[in-house]
């Protein structure tokens, strides 16, 4: 609890009893001597019934409930029943005494026992800022125990907002998830509702969520002296260049505002794009003959693509080679030409086939499905026609010689 300037809590019990025992002789005493000393100490404790509190002077704000711990102590007397009351409070003030989570008007203190009570006092919202003296009374029927206390209505300290991230800077690629854990705190004495705001570079998306929820937030209630945990998610554009990008977040209430800068350290990310000749995805080839197609490999990412190699997935007995077969590096935005030589199998029949051409570098890859339309060799076509012609000659000779049966 925070109080007005010049106000101090007196952290001493209203009634204190001190018992002192002096023991002479060795450090270790016989059991009988120890028991005798314990009994003597108990015998010297005064008997009686007391009403006490550790904080007889305390403070709160107008209109805000405050609690005070109170103890009813019975030392050496028969069980005592007391009627509880609060006297001398101004009109319009509310109070209640709670015991064991229930409102109570009376209590019984058994012999040697202490009853824990709690006094709750709520001053009106327009209560003047000054000290108010009143008493807590416990009436046994024979006498009244009276505990004087003082409550100060202190100046209300306005909301004081802070935003504190666990980690103010995160590193990752443009495709990474940047999620900052941020604690929003109200260190003042007034409740408030804050609007959650952000200022980020163009194309960056910023969202606020509860730390353990999925609901997006635009505002947040913050009670006095309380904190709440937030998750701030920042999504950069995928084509953003490598570098450090500041994002400013804010929590703004009616009378208070807190800001905090977060930093995204974005590392470049290469992106390979493999395309066929002039952007085409198909070509022609002849069975058993090599045909070369010029592919284009482009790095459309924000960092250099390194250690690039090539491979192919083709029909059985086909041959696929690359020139060059390796590329050391392609800078962002640059392209390289790759000659892809494809030789269909000599046993291939005419038709369409698919060859998957792959490019792969360090942490990046791409592939292109290239359709190859295969035709058979002209020589084999002529040979086939010759065979057919020969078959007709033999058939004609047979008919002319033997006639038709």
KOLRODREN-427605 format. One record per residue: z negated, x, y negated of N, C-alpha, C in turn; residue in three letters. Coordinates in steps of 0.1 Angstrom, whole numbers, padded with zeros to 4 digits, always signed. Each point is the difference from the previous one (the first is absolute). Layout:
<rs>
ZXYZXYZXYALA/...
</rs>
This chain:
<rs>
+0000+0009+0012+0000-0009-0012+0000+0009-0012UNK/+0007-0004-0011+0001+0008-0012-0006-0009-0011UNK/-0008+0007-0009-0007-0007-0010+0004+0005-0014UNK/-0005-0008-0010+0003+0003-0014-0006+0014-0004UNK/+0006+0006-0010-0006+0013-0004-0015-0001-0004UNK/-0007+0010+0004-0015+0000-0003-0008-0008+0010UNK/+0006-0007+0010-0007-0008+0009-0002+0009+0013UNK/-0012+0000+0006-0003+0008+0012-0007-0009+0010UNK/+0003+0001+0013-0007-0007+0010-0013+0008+0003UNK/-0011-0006+0001-0012+0006+0004-0002-0001+0015UNK/+0003+0011+0007+0001-0001+0014-0014+0003+0006UNK/-0010-0008-0004-0013+0002+0007-0005-0014+0003UNK/-0008-0001+0011-0005-0012+0004-0010-0005-0011UNK/-0001-0013-0001-0009-0006-0010-0014+0002+0003UNK/-0003+0000+0014-0013+0003+0004+0001+0010+0011UNK/-0008+0011-0001+0001+0012+0009-0014+0003+0004UNK/-0001+0002+0013-0013+0005+0006+0002+0013+0006UNK/-0009+0009-0002+0001+0014+0006-0013+0002+0008UNK/+0002+0004+0012-0011+0004+0009+0001+0015+0003UNK/-0011+0007-0002+0001+0015+0003-0011+0003+0010UNK/+0004+0009+0010-0010+0004+0010+0001+0015+0001UNK/-0011+0007+0001-0001+0014+0001-0006+0004+0013UNK/+0007+0009+0007-0004+0004+0014-0002+0015+0000UNK/-0012+0004+0004-0003+0015+0001+0001+0004+0015UNK/+0002+0013+0002+0000+0005+0013+0014+0004+0005UNK/+0002+0000+0013+0012+0005+0006+0012-0010-0003UNK/+0012+0005+0001+0012-0008-0003+0001-0011+0011UNK/-0004+0003+0012+0001-0010+0011-0014-0005+0003UNK/-0002-0013-0001-0013-0006+0002+0000-0007+0013UNK/-0012-0001+0006-0002-0008+0012+0005-0014-0002UNK/+0004-0007+0010+0005-0014-0001-0011-0009-0006UNK/-0013+0002+0004-0010-0009-0006-0002+0002-0014UNK/+0001+0013-0005-0001+0002-0014+0012-0006-0008UNK/+0012+0001+0006+0011-0006-0007-0001-0015-0001UNK/-0005-0007+0011-0002-0015+0000-0010-0003-0010UNK/-0011+0008-0001-0011-0003-0010+0005+0001-0014UNK/+0009+0010-0003+0005+0001-0014+0009-0012-0003UNK/+0009-0004+0010+0009-0011-0002-0008-0013-0003UNK/-0011-0002+0008-0008-0012-0003-0007+0001-0013UNK/-0004+0012-0004-0006+0001-0013+0009-0003-0011UNK/+0013+0005+0001+0010-0003-0010+0003-0014-0001UNK/+0000-0007+0011+0003-0015+0000-0012-0007-0007UNK/-0012+0005+0003-0012-0007-0005-0001+0001-0015UNK/+0006+0011-0006-0001+0002-0014+0011-0007-0008UNK/+0010-0006+0007+0011-0007-0007-0006-0013-0005UNK/+0002-0004-0013-0006-0012-0006+0005-0013+0006UNK/-0008-0010+0002+0004-0013+0004+0005-0008-0011UNK/+0009-0009+0003+0004-0009-0011+0014-0005+0002UNK/+0005-0009-0009+0013-0006+0000+0007+0004-0013UNK/+0012+0005+0001+0007+0005-0012+0014-0005-0001UNK/+0005-0002-0012+0014-0003-0003+0005+0012-0008UNK/+0011+0007+0006+0004+0012-0007+0016+0001+0001UNK/+0005+0008-0009+0015+0003+0000+0002+0015-0004UNK/+0010+0006+0005+0002+0014-0004+0007+0001-0014UNK/+0005-0010-0005+0007+0000-0013-0004-0011-0009UNK/-0012+0002-0007-0005-0011-0009+0009-0002-0012UNK/+0008+0010-0003+0009-0002-0012+0015+0003+0005UNK/+0009-0010-0003+0013+0001+0005+0010-0006-0010UNK/+0013+0001+0003+0010-0005-0010+0011-0007+0007UNK/+0007-0009-0008+0012-0006+0004+0008-0004-0012UNK/+0012-0007+0002+0008-0005-0011-0002-0015+0000UNK/+0002-0006-0012-0001-0014-0002+0010-0007+0010UNK/-0005-0010+0006+0008-0008+0010+0002+0006+0013UNK/-0006+0011+0003+0001+0007+0013-0013+0000+0008UNK/+0000-0004+0012-0012+0000+0008-0004+0014+0004UNK/-0014+0002+0000-0005+0013+0004-0012-0003+0010UNK/-0001+0009+0009-0011-0001+0011-0010+0010-0002UNK/-0013-0004+0003-0011+0009-0001-0008-0001+0013UNK/-0003+0011+0007-0008+0001+0012-0015-0002-0003UNK/-0006-0009+0007-0015-0003-0002-0006+0000+0014UNK/-0013+0006+0000-0007+0000+0013-0014-0007-0002UNK/-0003-0008+0010-0013-0006+0001-0008+0008+0011UNK/-0011+0007-0004-0007+0009+0010-0014-0005+0003UNK/-0003-0002+0013-0013-0004+0004-0007+0012+0008UNK/-0010+0006-0006-0007+0011+0007-0014-0004+0003UNK/-0002-0004+0013-0014-0002+0004-0006-0014-0002UNK/+0008-0009-0005-0005-0014-0002+0006-0009+0010UNK/-0007-0011+0002+0006-0010+0009+0014-0004-0005UNK/+0008-0007+0008+0013-0004-0004-0001-0008-0013UNK/+0009+0003-0010-0001-0006-0013+0013-0008-0003UNK/-0002-0012-0004+0012-0008-0004+0000-0001-0015UNK/+0012+0003-0006+0001-0001-0014+0011-0008-0005UNK/-0001-0007-0011+0011-0008-0006+0006+0009-0011UNK/+0013+0001+0001+0008+0010-0008+0006-0008-0012UNK/+0000+0007-0012+0006-0006-0012+0004+0012-0009UNK/+0008-0004-0010+0004+0009-0011-0003-0007-0013UNK/-0008+0007-0008-0004-0006-0013+0005+0007-0012UNK/+0001-0007-0011+0004+0005-0013+0014+0004-0002UNK/+0009-0004+0009+0014+0002-0002+0005-0010-0011UNK/+0009+0004-0008+0006-0010-0011+0007-0011+0007UNK/+0002-0011-0008+0008-0011+0005+0014+0004+0003UNK/+0006-0006+0010+0014+0003+0003+0002+0012+0010UNK/-0011+0007+0003+0000+0011+0010-0002-0006+0014UNK/+0007+0006+0010-0001-0005+0014-0007+0011+0008UNK/-0008-0004+0009-0006+0009+0009-0002-0006+0014UNK/-0002+0009+0010-0003-0004+0013-0007+0012+0007UNK/-0009-0004+0010-0006+0011+0008+0005-0002+0014UNK/+0005+0011+0006+0006+0000+0013-0008+0008+0010UNK/-0002-0006+0012-0007+0007+0010+0007-0002+0013UNK/+0004+0011+0007+0007-0001+0013+0013-0009-0002UNK/+0007+0003-0011+0013-0007-0003-0001-0014-0003UNK/-0012-0005-0003-0002-0014-0003-0008-0002-0014UNK/+0003-0010-0007-0008-0003-0012-0014-0004+0004UNK/-0010+0006-0006-0014-0004+0004-0008-0003-0012UNK/-0010-0008+0001-0010-0004-0010-0014+0005+0003UNK/-0002+0004+0013-0013+0005+0004+0002+0010+0011UNK/-0010+0008+0002+0000+0011+0011-0014+0002+0005UNK/+0000+0004+0013-0013+0004+0007+0001+0014+0003UNK/-0010+0008-0004-0002+0014+0003-0010+0001+0011UNK/+0004+0004+0011-0010+0003+0011-0008+0012-0002UNK/-0011+0001+0007-0009+0012-0002+0007+0013+0003UNK/+0000+0009-0010+0006+0013+0002+0015+0000-0001UNK/+0006-0011-0005+0014-0002+0000+0005+0000-0015UNK/+0013+0003-0002+0007-0001-0013+0011-0010+0001UNK/+0001-0009-0009+0011-0010+0000+0010+0005-0011UNK/+0013+0002+0004+0010+0004-0009+0007-0012-0006UNK/+0000+0000-0013+0006-0011-0008+0011+0006-0009UNK/+0008-0009-0005+0010+0004-0010+0001-0011-0011UNK/-0002+0004-0013+0001-0009-0011+0014+0002-0006UNK/+0007-0012-0001+0013+0000-0007-0001-0007-0013UNK/+0005+0006-0010-0001-0005-0014+0014+0000-0006UNK/+0004-0012-0005+0013-0001-0007-0002-0005-0014UNK/+0002+0009-0010-0001-0004-0014+0012-0008-0004UNK/+0000-0008-0010+0012-0007-0005+0009+0009-0006UNK/+0013-0004-0001+0010+0009-0006-0002+0003-0014UNK/-0007-0008-0007-0002+0002-0015-0014+0006-0002UNK/-0007+0006+0010-0013+0006-0002+0001+0011-0010UNK/-0009+0001-0009-0001+0011-0010-0003+0013+0007UNK/+0006+0011-0006-0003+0013+0005-0013+0005-0004UNK/-0010-0001+0008-0014+0005-0003-0008+0000+0013UNK/-0013+0003-0001-0009+0001+0011-0007-0014+0002UNK/-0001-0004+0012-0006-0013+0003-0012+0003+0010UNK/-0012-0004-0003-0011+0002+0008-0004-0013+0007UNK/-0003+0001+0013-0004-0012+0008-0009+0005+0011UNK/-0005-0009+0008-0009+0003+0011+0004-0006+0013UNK/-0002+0007+0011+0001-0006+0013-0014-0003+0005UNK/-0002-0013+0004-0014-0004+0004+0000-0004+0015UNK/-0012+0004+0006-0003-0004+0014-0014-0007+0000UNK/+0000-0013+0002-0013-0008-0001-0005-0002+0014UNK/-0012+0006+0003-0007-0002+0013-0008-0013+0001UNK/-0001-0007-0011-0009-0011-0001-0014+0003-0006UNK/-0004+0013+0002-0013+0004-0005+0003+0009-0013UNK/+0010+0008+0001+0004+0008-0012+0015+0002+0000UNK/+0005+0004-0012+0014+0002-0002+0003+0015-0002UNK/+0009+0005+0008+0005+0014-0002+0011-0001-0010UNK/+0000+0009-0010+0010-0001-0010+0007+0014-0002UNK/+0013+0001+0002+0007+0012-0001+0009+0000-0013UNK/-0003+0007-0011+0008+0000-0012+0012+0009+0002UNK/+0012-0005-0004+0012+0007+0000+0008-0002-0013UNK/+0009+0009-0002+0009-0001-0012+0014+0001+0003UNK/+0008-0009-0005+0015+0000+0003+0007+0003-0013UNK/+0009+0010-0001+0007+0003-0012+0014-0006+0002UNK/+0005-0007-0010+0014-0004-0001+0007+0011-0007UNK/+0008+0008+0007+0007+0011-0005+0014-0003-0005UNK/+0005+0009-0008+0013-0001-0005+0010+0001+0011UNK/+0010-0008+0001+0010+0000+0011+0010+0011-0002UNK/+0000+0009+0009+0010+0011-0001+0014-0005+0005UNK/+0010+0001-0008+0013-0006+0005+0005+0007+0012UNK/+0011-0006+0006+0006+0006+0012+0005+0014-0003UNK/-0002+0009+0009+0005+0014-0001+0008+0002+0013UNK/+0013+0002-0002+0009+0001+0012+0004+0014+0003UNK/+0001+0003+0012+0005+0013+0005+0009-0002+0012UNK/+0011+0008+0001+0008+0000+0012+0000+0015+0006UNK/-0004+0001+0012-0001+0013+0006+0007+0000+0014UNK/+0011+0008+0000+0008+0001+0013-0007+0010+0009UNK/+0001-0002+0013-0004+0010+0010+0008+0012-0001UNK/+0013-0001-0001+0009+0011-0002+0010-0004-0011UNK/+0000+0007-0012+0008-0004-0011+0015+0004+0002UNK/+0003+0009+0009+0014+0004+0002+0003+0000+0015UNK/+0012-0005+0003+0005+0000+0014+0014+0006+0001UNK/+0003+0006+0011+0013+0007+0002+0007-0007+0011UNK/+0014-0001-0001+0008-0006+0010+0014-0001-0004UNK/+0009-0005+0009+0014-0001-0004+0002-0014-0006UNK/+0012-0002-0005+0003-0013-0007-0002-0012+0010UNK/+0000+0003+0013-0001-0011+0010-0015-0002+0004UNK/-0009+0009-0005-0014-0001+0004-0007-0012-0006UNK/-0011-0004+0006-0009-0010-0005-0011+0006-0008UNK/+0000-0001-0013-0010+0005-0009-0010-0010-0002UNK/-0012+0001+0006-0011-0010-0002-0013+0008-0004UNK/-0004-0004-0012-0012+0006-0006-0012-0010+0002UNK/-0011+0006+0004-0013-0008+0001-0007+0002-0013UNK/-0003-0011-0007-0006+0001-0014-0012-0009+0000UNK/-0011+0005-0006-0012-0008-0002-0001-0005-0014UNK/+0000-0013-0002-0002-0006-0014-0015-0003-0001UNK/-0006+0005-0011-0014-0002-0002-0003-0006-0014UNK/-0011-0009-0001-0005-0005-0012-0014+0005-0002UNK/-0001+0010-0008-0014+0006-0002-0007-0006-0012UNK/+0005-0011-0005-0007-0007-0011-0010-0011+0005UNK/-0005-0008-0009-0009-0011+0004+0006-0014-0002UNK/+0013+0000-0002+0007-0013-0002+0011-0001+0011UNK/+0001-0012+0006+0010-0002+0010+0014-0001-0008UNK/+0011+0003+0007+0013-0001-0006+0010-0002+0010UNK/+0012-0004-0004+0012-0002+0008+0011+0009-0006UNK/+0005+0009+0008+0010+0010-0005+0014-0003+0005UNK/+0010+0003-0008+0014-0001+0003+0004+0014+0005UNK/+0007+0001+0011+0004+0012+0006+0015+0003-0004UNK/+0001+0012-0007+0013+0003-0007+0005+0014+0005UNK/+0013+0002-0002+0005+0013+0004+0012+0003-0009UNK/+0002+0013-0001+0012+0006-0008+0006+0011+0008UNK/+0012-0002+0005+0006+0009+0010+0014+0003-0005UNK/+0006+0011+0005+0014+0003-0003+0010-0011+0005UNK/+0011+0000-0006+0010-0011+0003+0003+0000+0015UNK/+0000-0011+0006+0004-0002+0014-0012+0002+0010UNK/-0012+0004-0005-0012+0001+0008-0007-0014+0000UNK/-0004-0004+0012-0007-0013+0002-0015+0003+0003UNK/-0009-0007-0008-0014+0002+0002-0007-0013+0003UNK/-0008+0000+0010-0007-0012+0004-0015+0003+0002UNK/-0009-0010-0003-0014+0001+0002-0004-0009+0012UNK/-0008+0005+0009-0006-0009+0011-0014+0004+0002UNK/-0007-0010+0007-0014+0003+0004+0001+0012+0010UNK/-0011+0008+0001+0000+0012+0008+0003-0004+0015UNK/-0005-0011+0004+0001-0004+0014+0007-0014+0002UNK/+0009-0002-0009+0008-0013+0000+0014+0002-0003UNK/+0008-0010+0001+0015+0001-0002+0004-0009-0012UNK/-0010-0007-0006+0003-0008-0012+0002+0008-0012UNK/+0012-0002-0007+0002+0008-0012-0008-0006-0012UNK/-0005+0008-0008-0009-0004-0011+0006+0003-0014UNK/-0003-0009-0009+0004+0003-0014-0013+0000-0009UNK/-0011-0005+0005-0012+0000-0007-0012+0001+0010UNK/-0012+0004-0006-0011+0003+0009-0013-0003-0007UNK/-0009-0009+0006-0013-0002-0007-0009+0012+0004UNK/-0007+0005-0010-0010+0011+0002-0013-0004-0006UNK/-0010-0002+0008-0014-0003-0004-0006+0013-0006UNK/-0010-0002-0009-0007+0011-0006-0007+0009+0011UNK/+0002+0012-0001-0006+0010+0009+0007+0000+0014UNK/+0011-0006+0001+0007+0000+0013+0013+0007+0000UNK/+0005+0003+0012+0012+0007+0002+0008-0007+0011UNK/+0014+0002-0001+0009-0006+0010+0010+0011+0003UNK/+0004+0000+0013+0010+0010+0004+0014-0006+0000UNK/+0010+0007-0005+0013-0005-0001+0010+0010+0007UNK/+0011-0005+0004+0011+0008+0006+0012-0001-0009UNK/+0004+0011-0006+0011+0000-0010+0012+0006+0008UNK/+0011-0008+0002+0011+0004+0007+0012+0003-0010UNK/+0006+0011+0001+0011+0004-0009+0012+0003+0009UNK/+0011-0007-0003+0013+0003+0008+0010+0005-0010UNK/+0005+0013+0002+0010+0005-0008+0014-0004+0004UNK/+0010+0001-0008+0014-0002+0005+0004+0010+0010UNK/+0008-0003+0010+0003+0009+0010+0009+0011-0005UNK/+0007-0002-0011+0009+0011-0005-0007+0008-0011UNK/-0013-0001-0001-0007+0008-0011+0001+0015+0003UNK/+0001+0007-0010+0001+0015+0001-0014+0005+0003UNK/-0001+0012+0006-0013+0006+0003-0007+0004-0013UNK/-0013-0001+0000-0008+0003-0012-0013-0008+0000UNK/-0007+0002-0011-0013-0007-0002+0002-0011-0010UNK/-0006-0012+0004+0002-0012-0008-0014-0006-0002UNK/-0004-0001-0013-0013-0007-0003+0001-0015+0000UNK/-0010-0006+0005-0001-0015-0001-0013-0003-0006UNK/+0000-0008-0011-0013-0004-0007-0004-0014+0005UNK/-0012-0001+0005-0006-0013+0003-0011-0003-0009UNK/-0003-0013-0002-0011-0004-0010-0006-0013+0005UNK/-0013-0001-0003-0008-0012+0002-0005-0005-0014UNK/+0005-0011-0005-0003-0004-0013-0007-0014-0001UNK/-0012+0000-0006-0008-0012-0002+0001-0004-0014UNK/-0009-0010-0004+0000-0005-0013-0005+0011-0010UNK/-0010+0007+0004-0006+0010-0009+0000+0014+0005UNK/+0006+0002+0011+0000+0014+0006+0013+0003+0008UNK/+0003+0012+0001+0012+0004+0007-0002+0014+0006UNK/+0006+0002+0012-0001+0013+0006+0015+0003+0005UNK/+0003+0013-0002+0013+0005+0005-0002+0012+0009UNK/+0010+0002+0008+0000+0011+0010+0015+0004+0003UNK/+0002+0013-0001+0014+0005+0004+0000+0004+0014UNK/+0010-0005+0007+0003+0005+0014+0013+0008+0000UNK/+0002+0009+0009+0011+0008+0000+0007+0000+0014UNK/+0013-0002+0000+0008+0000+0012+0008+0013+0000UNK/-0003+0009+0009+0007+0013+0002+0011-0002+0011UNK/+0012-0003-0005+0011-0004+0009+0008+0012+0004UNK/+0000+0002+0013+0008+0011+0005+0014-0006+0004UNK/+0011+0008-0001+0013-0005+0003+0002-0003+0014UNK/+0009-0009+0003+0003-0005+0013+0016+0001+0002UNK/+0005+0008+0009+0014+0000+0003+0004-0012+0007UNK/+0013-0005-0002+0006-0011+0006+0014+0003+0004UNK/+0004+0001+0012+0013+0003+0005+0008-0013+0002UNK/+0013+0001-0004+0010-0011+0002+0012+0006+0005UNK/+0003-0003+0013+0012+0005+0007+0011-0011+0000UNK/+0012+0004-0005+0011-0010-0001+0013+0006+0006UNK/+0008-0009+0006+0012+0004+0005+0011+0004-0010UNK/+0012+0003+0005+0011+0005-0010+0003-0011-0010UNK/-0001+0003-0013+0002-0009-0011-0008-0013+0002UNK/-0012+0001+0006-0008-0012+0002+0003-0008+0012UNK/+0011+0003+0007+0004-0008+0011-0009+0002+0012UNK/-0001-0009+0009-0008+0001+0012+0008-0001+0013UNK/+0013+0003-0001+0008+0000+0012+0012+0010-0002UNK/+0006+0004+0011+0011+0009+0000+0007-0001+0013UNK/+0012+0007+0001+0008+0000+0012+0000+0014+0007UNK/+0002+0000+0013+0000+0012+0007+0009-0002+0013UNK/+0004+0011+0006+0008-0001+0012-0008+0006+0011UNK/+0001-0006+0012-0008+0005+0011+0004+0014+0003UNK/-0010+0009+0002+0002+0014+0003+0003+0009-0012UNK/+0002-0006-0012+0004+0008-0011-0011+0000-0011UNK/-0002+0011-0006-0011+0001-0011+0005-0006-0013UNK/-0009-0008-0006+0003-0006-0013-0012+0003-0009UNK/+0003+0005-0012-0011+0004-0010-0001-0010-0011UNK/-0012-0004-0003-0003-0010-0011-0010+0007-0009UNK/+0003-0001-0013-0009+0006-0010-0011-0010-0005UNK/-0012+0003+0005-0012-0009-0004-0006+0006-0013UNK/-0007-0009-0007-0007+0004-0012-0015-0002+0002UNK/-0008+0011-0002-0015-0001+0001-0006+0001-0014UNK/-0006-0010-0005-0006+0000-0013-0015-0001+0000UNK/-0007+0008-0009-0014-0001-0002-0003-0009-0012UNK/-0003-0012+0002-0003-0010-0011-0015+0000-0003UNK/-0008+0009+0005-0014+0000-0002-0004+0008-0013UNK/-0013+0003-0001-0005+0006-0012-0005+0015+0004UNK/+0002+0004+0012-0003+0014+0003+0011+0006+0009UNK/+0000+0013+0001+0011+0006+0008-0002-0003+0015UNK/+0011-0003+0007+0000-0002+0014+0003+0014+0007UNK/-0008+0004+0009+0000+0014+0005+0002-0001+0015UNK/+0006+0011+0006+0001+0002+0014+0007-0011+0007UNK/+0012-0003-0005+0008-0012+0005+0009+0004+0012UNK/-0001-0007+0011+0009+0002+0011+0007-0013+0004UNK/+0009+0001+0010+0008-0012+0004+0000-0001+0015UNK/+0002-0013+0004+0002-0003+0014+0008-0013+0001UNK/+0004-0003+0013+0008-0012+0002-0003-0006+0013UNK/+0001-0013+0000-0001-0008+0013+0013-0006+0002UNK/+0008+0005+0011+0013-0004+0002+0002-0005+0014UNK/+0012-0006+0004+0003-0004+0013+0000+0012+0010UNK/-0001-0002+0013+0000+0011+0009+0013+0008+0000UNK/-0002+0013+0001+0011+0010+0000+0007+0001-0013UNK/-0005-0006-0011+0005+0003-0013-0006+0012-0006UNK/+0007+0007-0009-0005+0012-0007+0000-0003-0015UNK/-0012+0004-0006-0002-0002-0014-0006+0013-0006UNK/+0007+0006-0010-0005+0012-0006-0001-0002-0015UNK/-0008+0009-0007-0002-0001-0014+0003+0013-0007UNK/+0005-0001-0012+0003+0012-0008-0003-0003-0015UNK/-0011+0006-0005-0010+0009+0006-0009-0008+0009UNK/-0006+0007+0010-0009-0007+0009-0014+0000-0006UNK/-0003+0007-0010-0013+0000-0007+0002+0002-0015UNK/-0009-0006-0008+0000+0001-0014-0014+0004-0004UNK/-0002+0011-0007-0013+0004-0004-0007-0009-0010UNK/+0007-0005-0010-0006-0008-0010+0010-0008-0008UNK/-0004-0013-0003+0008-0008-0009-0009-0004-0011UNK/+0003+0003-0013-0008-0003-0011+0000-0015-0003UNK/-0010-0006-0007+0001-0014-0003+0012-0004-0008UNK/+0007-0011+0005+0012-0004-0007+0013+0007+0004UNK/-0001+0010+0009+0012+0008+0004+0005-0005+0013UNK/+0012+0004+0003+0007-0004+0013+0006+0012+0006UNK/+0002-0001+0013+0007+0011+0008+0010-0007+0009UNK/+0012+0007+0002+0010-0005+0010-0003+0006+0014UNK/+0002-0009+0010-0002+0005+0013+0012-0005+0009UNK/+0006+0010+0006+0012-0004+0008-0005-0003+0014UNK/+0003-0012+0005-0005-0005+0013+0013-0001+0009UNK/+0001+0008+0010+0011+0001+0009-0003-0008+0012UNK/+0008-0010+0004-0002-0008+0011+0011+0001+0010UNK/-0003+0003+0013+0010+0001+0010-0003-0011+0011UNK/+0007-0011+0001-0002-0009+0010+0003+0005+0014UNK/-0006-0005+0010+0003+0005+0014+0014-0003+0004UNK/+0006+0009+0008+0014-0002+0004+0001-0013+0009UNK/-0011-0004+0005+0000-0012+0009-0003-0013-0008UNK/-0001+0001-0013-0003-0011-0008+0012-0010+0000UNK/-0002-0012+0002+0010-0010-0001+0001-0005-0015UNK/+0011-0006-0004+0002-0004-0013-0011-0011-0004UNK/-0005+0001-0012-0010-0010-0004-0009+0006-0011UNK/-0011-0007-0004-0009+0003-0010-0013+0006+0006UNK/-0005+0011-0006-0012+0007+0005-0008+0003-0013UNK/-0014+0001+0003-0009+0003-0011-0006+0013+0002UNK/+0000+0009-0010-0006+0013+0000-0011-0001-0011UNK/-0012+0003+0004-0011+0000-0010-0002+0014-0005UNK/+0002+0003-0013-0001+0013-0006-0014+0000-0007UNK/-0008+0011+0003-0013+0001-0006-0001+0012-0009UNK/-0008-0001-0010-0004+0011-0009-0016+0000+0000UNK/-0006+0011+0001-0015+0000+0000-0005+0013-0006UNK/-0009-0001-0010-0006+0011-0006-0015+0000+0001UNK/-0007+0007-0008-0015+0000+0000-0006-0013-0005UNK/-0004-0009+0009-0006-0012-0005+0010-0011-0004UNK/+0012+0002+0002+0010-0010-0004+0012+0000+0009UNK/+0007-0011+0001+0012-0001+0009+0008-0012-0004UNK/+0012+0000+0005+0009-0012-0001+0011+0001+0010UNK/+0006-0012+0003+0011+0000+0010+0010-0010-0004UNK/+0012+0002+0006+0012-0008-0003+0006-0004+0013UNK/+0003-0012+0002+0007-0005+0012+0015+0000-0003UNK/+0007+0009+0006+0015+0001-0003+0008-0005+0011UNK/+0009-0010-0003+0008-0006+0011+0013+0008+0001UNK/+0003+0004+0012+0012+0007+0003+0010-0008+0009UNK/+0012-0002-0005+0010-0008+0007+0009+0010+0008UNK/-0001+0000+0013+0007+0010+0008+0013-0005+0006UNK/+0010+0008-0002+0013-0003+0006+0003+0011+0010UNK/+0008-0003+0011+0003+0010+0010+0012+0008-0005UNK/+0003+0011+0007+0010+0010-0004+0014-0006+0002UNK/+0010+0003-0009+0014-0005+0001+0006+0005+0013UNK/-0003+0013+0004+0006+0006+0012-0003-0009+0012UNK/-0013-0004+0001-0004-0009+0011+0007-0013-0001UNK/+0003-0005-0012+0007-0012-0002+0014+0001+0005UNK/+0007+0011-0003+0014+0003+0005+0000+0001+0015UNK/-0010+0007+0005-0001+0002+0014-0002-0014+0007UNK/-0007-0008-0006-0002-0013+0006+0012-0008+0000UNK/+0008+0001-0011+0013-0007+0000+0010+0005+0010UNK/-0001+0013+0002+0009+0006+0011-0004-0005+0013UNK/-0013-0001+0003-0004-0005+0013+0005-0015+0002UNK/-0001-0007-0011+0004-0014+0001+0016-0001+0002UNK/+0007+0009-0007+0015+0000+0002+0004+0004+0014UNK/-0007+0010+0005+0003+0004+0014-0003-0011+0010UNK/-0010-0007-0003-0003-0011+0009+0011-0011+0000UNK/+0005-0002-0012+0012-0010+0000+0012+0005+0007UNK/+0003+0013-0001+0012+0006+0006-0002-0001+0015UNK/-0011+0003+0005-0002-0001+0015+0001-0014+0005UNK/-0005-0009-0008+0001-0014+0003+0014-0005+0000UNK/+0008+0005-0010+0014-0004+0000+0008+0005+0011UNK/-0003+0013+0004+0007+0006+0011-0002-0007+0013UNK/-0013-0004+0002-0003-0007+0012+0007-0013+0001UNK/+0001-0007-0011+0006-0013+0001+0015+0001+0003UNK/+0006+0010-0007+0015+0001+0002+0003+0005+0014UNK/-0008+0008+0006+0003+0005+0014-0004-0010+0011UNK/-0011-0006-0001-0004-0008+0011+0002-0015-0003UNK/+0003-0003-0013+0003-0014-0003-0013-0008+0000UNK/+0002-0012-0002-0012-0009-0001-0002-0007+0013UNK/-0011+0001+0005-0004-0006+0013-0004-0014-0001UNK/
</rs>
